[in-house]
Amino acid sequence: MTGRATGPAGEILVHVTATPPAGRDLLAGKVVVITAAAGTGIGSATARRCLEEGASVAVSDRHQARLAEIHDELTEAHSGRVWSAPCDVTREREVEALVAGAVRQFGRIDVLINNAGLGGTSSVLEMTDEQWLRVLDVTLNGTFRCTRAALRQMVAQGHGGAVVNNASVLGWRAQPGQAHYPR
């Protein structure tokens, strides 16, 4: 990760190159399932970090082309510890297939990271029911569906696990056009 701050005349004030710390095997032997892990955002960064910490990772996303790209990238660096499946968290069958596939691939699930979320930019005065419901179905109901499926598996395995729900800063402060973003 590289960052640069410049002054009024364009001069470089600060140039920082940050390298993530080396993994310490904090997740060695664990199986982590991550939703919305394709692309360049929090989901793919989380997958990279979990792999660096020794986990096997099941990545999912509804965007199949981006999912294929992240799968190939992660597999190149962590062969045998990456599995992927397309999953739209608004579809129960796809969520169940994600959990079942991760268990088939790795034998169990230890951690679920709910990262799927959807925002919007409509004011409440102009927002349609469809816009409202779409955001809630992905961000709220999708988190529920994934959590339920993962917990059913974790309970069946006979040991605990962890569920991490990613949230937005919009849960703490309002922002125009984001009334339907429930995080």
Steps between C-alpha positions, in 0.01 A plus 500: 500500500649835401390848597623848423415847633594806299524868588344797319782516245479125433803417709500164675450547872465137600544179309402183683521143383331262740557128491253287690662319789601140447251239611543336839278197435220643715250309284712194424277205422179707504248522217362846423204577271481858369210655308551781246871422476560586134638831381733733685309567820480377856393147405804422286733671751347285773554186293866592446553564871330177605722307259809678635391390848485136388128447431341319211254739337174463310433823311168588342342782307210548262736649239636186335772659284650689796466189714699299246772767501538506879487120514787475250702768679460341843558147371826605339636605839319244718444185295264248655361743758256695281157401373238723344134491411266760355241602757225758500413532869139583411454143376469236770606214272823677406580570865440136591714390204781728615507348848462143372773554240744643753436198724551261207826675411648550848303269730348767726444872559658688792435863406241684291568858396187675377632769271218533245329836512328736264454874527315754296463872450130576519335736741217353704261735321587351161596145593284223354391194692713293262815700585429470872432127482802420280745658745335330797493164323874506429629677808266381775325186377813375321696527825224303675490230231876450504521504878219246534657264244847525658369458856303192401823352369706607801248349742492177296880487520473493879733788574488876500586745234492871433277726293633843405254753360666782312321828549516852366578823680148597392379302801640781715439810292236595250580586141267645236362238264586208729186458714450144375853388581444312829852459618 
